[in-house]
Protein backbone atom coordinates (compact mmCIF):
# COMPACT_ATOMS: atom_id res chain seq x y z
CA UNK A 1 0.00 0.00 0.00
CA UNK A 2 1.50 3.34 -0.98
CA UNK A 3 1.73 6.27 1.38
CA UNK A 4 -0.77 9.06 1.01
CA UNK A 5 0.43 12.64 1.25
CA UNK A 6 -1.94 15.56 0.74
CA UNK A 7 -0.59 18.90 -0.46
CA UNK A 8 -2.25 22.18 0.39
CA UNK A 9 -0.96 24.30 -2.46
CA UNK A 10 -2.84 27.44 -1.48
CA UNK A 11 -1.14 27.73 1.89
CA UNK A 12 2.02 25.60 1.60
CA UNK A 13 5.00 27.80 0.87
CA UNK A 14 8.66 27.05 1.31
CA UNK A 15 10.12 29.32 3.97
CA UNK A 16 12.85 29.44 6.54
CA UNK A 17 12.80 29.19 10.35
CA UNK A 18 14.54 32.57 10.45
CA UNK A 19 11.63 34.05 8.48
CA UNK A 20 9.04 32.56 10.82
CA UNK A 21 10.76 33.36 14.10
CA UNK A 22 13.01 36.21 12.96
CA UNK A 23 10.72 38.38 10.82
CA UNK A 24 12.31 37.80 7.38
CA UNK A 25 10.42 38.01 4.09
CA UNK A 26 8.26 34.99 3.22
CA UNK A 27 9.08 33.03 0.09
CA UNK A 28 6.62 33.32 -2.78
CA UNK A 29 6.78 29.91 -4.47
CA UNK A 30 4.04 27.41 -3.59
CA UNK A 31 4.97 23.91 -2.56
CA UNK A 32 4.58 21.13 -5.08
CA UNK A 33 3.72 17.75 -3.60
CA UNK A 34 2.35 14.63 -5.16
CA UNK A 35 -1.06 13.62 -3.82
CA UNK A 36 -0.62 9.85 -3.86
CA UNK A 37 2.09 7.35 -4.62
CA UNK A 38 0.69 4.84 -7.11
CA UNK A 39 1.70 1.22 -7.35
CA UNK A 40 3.86 0.47 -10.38
CA UNK A 41 1.99 -0.69 -13.45
CA UNK A 42 2.06 -4.37 -14.31
CA UNK A 43 1.26 -5.97 -17.65
CA UNK A 44 -2.32 -6.74 -16.60
CA UNK A 45 -3.24 -3.57 -14.70
CA UNK A 46 -2.91 0.17 -15.08
CA UNK A 47 -1.73 2.26 -12.13
CA UNK A 48 -4.44 3.09 -9.62
CA UNK A 49 -5.82 6.60 -9.94
CA UNK A 50 -7.10 8.31 -6.79
CA UNK A 51 -9.73 10.99 -6.46
CA UNK A 52 -10.67 13.04 -3.40
CA UNK A 53 -13.65 11.40 -1.70
CA UNK A 54 -14.33 13.10 1.64
CA UNK A 55 -13.10 15.27 4.48
CA UNK A 56 -14.11 15.14 8.16
CA UNK A 57 -13.23 17.72 10.82
CA UNK A 58 -12.19 16.40 14.23
CA UNK A 59 -11.63 19.57 16.24
CA UNK A 60 -8.07 20.67 15.33
CA UNK A 61 -7.47 17.72 12.99
CA UNK A 62 -8.98 16.89 9.58
CA UNK A 63 -9.39 13.42 8.09
CA UNK A 64 -8.89 13.63 4.31
CA UNK A 65 -9.63 10.67 2.10
CA UNK A 66 -9.18 9.58 -1.52
CA UNK A 67 -10.77 6.63 -3.30
CA UNK A 68 -9.15 4.40 -5.93
CA UNK A 69 -11.06 4.64 -9.18
CA UNK A 70 -10.21 1.03 -10.14
CA UNK A 71 -10.31 -0.70 -6.75
CA UNK A 72 -12.89 1.46 -4.99
CA UNK A 73 -10.67 1.28 -1.88
CA UNK A 74 -10.37 4.36 0.28
CA UNK A 75 -7.18 5.73 1.85
CA UNK A 76 -7.31 8.38 4.58
CA UNK A 77 -4.77 10.56 6.38
CA UNK A 78 -5.34 12.61 9.52
CA UNK A 79 -3.87 16.11 9.15
CA UNK A 80 -3.16 19.03 11.47
CA UNK A 81 -1.67 22.20 10.02
CA UNK A 82 -0.15 25.20 11.80
CA UNK A 83 0.04 28.41 9.78
CA UNK A 84 1.58 31.80 10.52
CA UNK A 85 -0.39 35.08 10.36
CA UNK A 86 0.22 35.33 6.62
CA UNK A 87 -1.39 31.92 6.09
CA UNK A 88 1.90 30.18 5.34
CA UNK A 89 2.40 26.66 6.64
CA UNK A 90 4.83 26.43 9.55
CA UNK A 91 4.29 22.74 10.31
CA UNK A 92 1.98 20.13 8.84
CA UNK A 93 1.47 16.88 10.72
CA UNK A 94 0.03 13.79 9.04
CA UNK A 95 -0.91 10.43 10.46
CA UNK A 96 -0.84 7.83 7.70
CA UNK A 97 -1.09 4.11 7.17
CA UNK A 98 2.23 2.51 6.25
CA UNK A 99 0.81 -0.68 4.79
CA UNK A 100 3.29 -2.70 6.85
CA UNK A 101 1.95 -4.81 9.69
CA UNK A 102 4.00 -4.57 12.89
CA UNK A 103 3.50 -5.90 16.39
CA UNK A 104 2.26 -2.52 17.70
CA UNK A 105 0.74 -0.57 14.87
CA UNK A 106 1.02 0.17 11.17
CA UNK A 107 0.67 3.96 11.34
CA UNK A 108 3.30 6.69 11.16
CA UNK A 109 3.28 10.34 12.10
CA UNK A 110 4.93 12.56 9.49
CA UNK A 111 6.06 16.12 10.18
CA UNK A 112 6.52 18.63 7.35
CA UNK A 113 9.01 21.05 8.97
CA UNK A 114 10.28 24.49 7.92
CA UNK A 115 13.56 25.05 6.09
CA UNK A 116 16.40 26.47 8.17
CA UNK A 117 16.40 23.52 10.57
CA UNK A 118 19.79 22.12 11.65
CA UNK A 119 19.54 18.71 9.99
CA UNK A 120 22.02 16.65 12.09
CA UNK A 121 19.98 17.39 15.24
CA UNK A 122 16.81 15.99 13.70
CA UNK A 123 13.52 16.72 15.46
CA UNK A 124 12.09 15.69 18.81
CA UNK A 125 8.42 14.90 19.37
CA UNK A 126 7.32 15.55 22.96
CA UNK A 127 3.94 14.44 24.30
CA UNK A 128 3.58 14.55 28.09
CA UNK A 129 6.57 12.72 29.59
CA UNK A 130 7.32 10.91 26.34
CA UNK A 131 10.07 11.98 23.91
CA UNK A 132 10.57 10.49 20.46
CA UNK A 133 13.64 11.44 18.41
CA UNK A 134 13.18 11.60 14.65
CA UNK A 135 15.77 11.95 11.93
CA UNK A 136 15.04 14.43 9.16
CA UNK A 137 14.87 12.27 6.06
CA UNK A 138 14.49 14.67 3.15
CA UNK A 139 14.21 18.39 2.41
CA UNK A 140 12.09 19.68 -0.46
CA UNK A 141 11.27 23.27 -1.53
CA UNK A 142 8.22 23.17 0.79
CA UNK A 143 10.25 22.04 3.81
CA UNK A 144 11.86 19.04 5.48
CA UNK A 145 10.25 15.77 6.55
CA UNK A 146 10.69 13.70 9.70
CA UNK A 147 8.61 10.68 10.65
CA UNK A 148 8.30 7.98 13.24
CA UNK A 149 6.19 4.87 13.73
CA UNK A 150 3.29 5.19 16.14
CA UNK A 151 3.79 2.36 18.59
CA UNK A 152 1.32 1.59 21.37
CA UNK A 153 2.97 3.94 23.93
CA UNK A 154 3.10 6.88 21.51
CA UNK A 155 -0.47 6.19 20.36
CA UNK A 156 -1.71 6.29 23.96
CA UNK A 157 0.22 9.49 24.70
CA UNK A 158 -1.15 11.20 21.57
CA UNK A 159 -4.71 10.01 22.30
CA UNK A 160 -4.71 11.09 25.94
CA UNK A 161 -2.77 14.36 25.63
CA UNK A 162 -4.11 17.83 24.91
CA UNK A 163 -0.98 19.14 23.17
CA UNK A 164 2.31 18.02 21.73
CA UNK A 165 5.56 19.79 20.88
CA UNK A 166 7.93 19.28 18.00
CA UNK A 167 11.38 20.64 18.86
CA UNK A 168 13.89 21.75 16.22
CA UNK A 169 17.32 23.30 16.36
CA UNK A 170 17.79 26.44 14.26
CA UNK A 171 20.49 26.37 11.59
CA UNK A 172 22.78 28.53 13.79
CA UNK A 173 22.72 25.59 16.27
CA UNK A 174 22.08 27.98 19.18
CA UNK A 175 18.32 28.29 19.33
CA UNK A 176 15.89 25.47 20.13
CA UNK A 177 12.51 26.08 18.54
CA UNK A 178 9.51 24.49 20.25
CA UNK A 179 6.39 24.37 18.07
CA UNK A 180 3.28 23.39 20.02
CA UNK A 181 0.37 21.65 18.33
CA UNK A 182 -3.07 20.65 19.57
CA UNK A 183 -4.08 17.04 20.06
CA UNK A 184 -7.76 17.94 20.38
CA UNK A 185 -9.57 15.63 17.96
CA UNK A 186 -6.62 13.30 17.38
CA UNK A 187 -8.06 10.33 19.30
CA UNK A 188 -11.32 10.29 17.32
CA UNK A 189 -9.78 11.21 13.97
CA UNK A 190 -7.03 8.57 14.06
CA UNK A 191 -9.69 5.83 14.05
CA UNK A 192 -10.44 6.76 10.43
CA UNK A 193 -6.86 6.48 9.12
CA UNK A 194 -6.93 3.73 6.47
C-alpha positions in Angstrom: 0.0 0.0 0.0 1.5 3.3 -1.0 1.7 6.3 1.4 -0.8 9.1 1.0 0.4 12.6 1.3 -1.9 15.6 0.7 -0.6 18.9 -0.5 -2.2 22.2 0.4 -1.0 24.3 -2.5 -2.8 27.4 -1.5 -1.1 27.7 1.9 2.0 25.6 1.6 5.0 27.8 0.9 8.7 27.1 1.3 10.1 29.3 4.0 12.8 29.4 6.5 12.8 29.2 10.3 14.5 32.6 10.5 11.6 34.1 8.5 9.0 32.6 10.8 10.8 33.4 14.1 13.0 36.2 13.0 10.7 38.4 10.8 12.3 37.8 7.4 10.4 38.0 4.1 8.3 35.0 3.2 9.1 33.0 0.1 6.6 33.3 -2.8 6.8 29.9 -4.5 4.0 27.4 -3.6 5.0 23.9 -2.6 4.6 21.1 -5.1 3.7 17.8 -3.6 2.3 14.6 -5.2 -1.1 13.6 -3.8 -0.6 9.9 -3.9 2.1 7.3 -4.6 0.7 4.8 -7.1 1.7 1.2 -7.3 3.9 0.5 -10.4 2.0 -0.7 -13.4 2.1 -4.4 -14.3 1.3 -6.0 -17.7 -2.3 -6.7 -16.6 -3.2 -3.6 -14.7 -2.9 0.2 -15.1 -1.7 2.3 -12.1 -4.4 3.1 -9.6 -5.8 6.6 -9.9 -7.1 8.3 -6.8 -9.7 11.0 -6.5 -10.7 13.0 -3.4 -13.7 11.4 -1.7 -14.3 13.1 1.6 -13.1 15.3 4.5 -14.1 15.1 8.2 -13.2 17.7 10.8 -12.2 16.4 14.2 -11.6 19.6 16.2 -8.1 20.7 15.3 -7.5 17.7 13.0 -9.0 16.9 9.6 -9.4 13.4 8.1 -8.9 13.6 4.3 -9.6 10.7 2.1 -9.2 9.6 -1.5 -10.8 6.6 -3.3 -9.1 4.4 -5.9 -11.1 4.6 -9.2 -10.2 1.0 -10.1 -10.3 -0.7 -6.8 -12.9 1.5 -5.0 -10.7 1.3 -1.9 -10.4 4.4 0.3 -7.2 5.7 1.8 -7.3 8.4 4.6 -4.8 10.6 6.4 -5.3 12.6 9.5 -3.9 16.1 9.1 -3.2 19.0 11.5 -1.7 22.2 10.0 -0.1 25.2 11.8 0.0 28.4 9.8 1.6 31.8 10.5 -0.4 35.1 10.4 0.2 35.3 6.6 -1.4 31.9 6.1 1.9 30.2 5.3 2.4 26.7 6.6 4.8 26.4 9.5 4.3 22.7 10.3 2.0 20.1 8.8 1.5 16.9 10.7 0.0 13.8 9.0 -0.9 10.4 10.5 -0.8 7.8 7.7 -1.1 4.1 7.2 2.2 2.5 6.3 0.8 -0.7 4.8 3.3 -2.7 6.9 2.0 -4.8 9.7 4.0 -4.6 12.9 3.5 -5.9 16.4 2.3 -2.5 17.7 0.7 -0.6 14.9 1.0 0.2 11.2 0.7 4.0 11.3 3.3 6.7 11.2 3.3 10.3 12.1 4.9 12.6 9.5 6.1 16.1 10.2 6.5 18.6 7.3 9.0 21.1 9.0 10.3 24.5 7.9 13.6 25.0 6.1 16.4 26.5 8.2 16.4 23.5 10.6 19.8 22.1 11.7 19.5 18.7 10.0 22.0 16.7 12.1 20.0 17.4 15.2 16.8 16.0 13.7 13.5 16.7 15.5 12.1 15.7 18.8 8.4 14.9 19.4 7.3 15.6 23.0 3.9 14.4 24.3 3.6 14.6 28.1 6.6 12.7 29.6 7.3 10.9 26.3 10.1 12.0 23.9 10.6 10.5 20.5 13.6 11.4 18.4 13.2 11.6 14.6 15.8 11.9 11.9 15.0 14.4 9.2 14.9 12.3 6.1 14.5 14.7 3.1 14.2 18.4 2.4 12.1 19.7 -0.5 11.3 23.3 -1.5 8.2 23.2 0.8 10.3 22.0 3.8 11.9 19.0 5.5 10.3 15.8 6.5 10.7 13.7 9.7 8.6 10.7 10.7 8.3 8.0 13.2 6.2 4.9 13.7 3.3 5.2 16.1 3.8 2.4 18.6 1.3 1.6 21.4 3.0 3.9 23.9 3.1 6.9 21.5 -0.5 6.2 20.4 -1.7 6.3 24.0 0.2 9.5 24.7 -1.2 11.2 21.6 -4.7 10.0 22.3 -4.7 11.1 25.9 -2.8 14.4 25.6 -4.1 17.8 24.9 -1.0 19.1 23.2 2.3 18.0 21.7 5.6 19.8 20.9 7.9 19.3 18.0 11.4 20.6 18.9 13.9 21.8 16.2 17.3 23.3 16.4 17.8 26.4 14.3 20.5 26.4 11.6 22.8 28.5 13.8 22.7 25.6 16.3 22.1 28.0 19.2 18.3 28.3 19.3 15.9 25.5 20.1 12.5 26.1 18.5 9.5 24.5 20.2 6.4 24.4 18.1 3.3 23.4 20.0 0.4 21.7 18.3 -3.1 20.7 19.6 -4.1 17.0 20.1 -7.8 17.9 20.4 -9.6 15.6 18.0 -6.6 13.3 17.4 -8.1 10.3 19.3 -11.3 10.3 17.3 -9.8 11.2 14.0 -7.0 8.6 14.1 -9.7 5.8 14.1 -10.4 6.8 10.4 -6.9 6.5 9.1 -6.9 3.7 6.5 
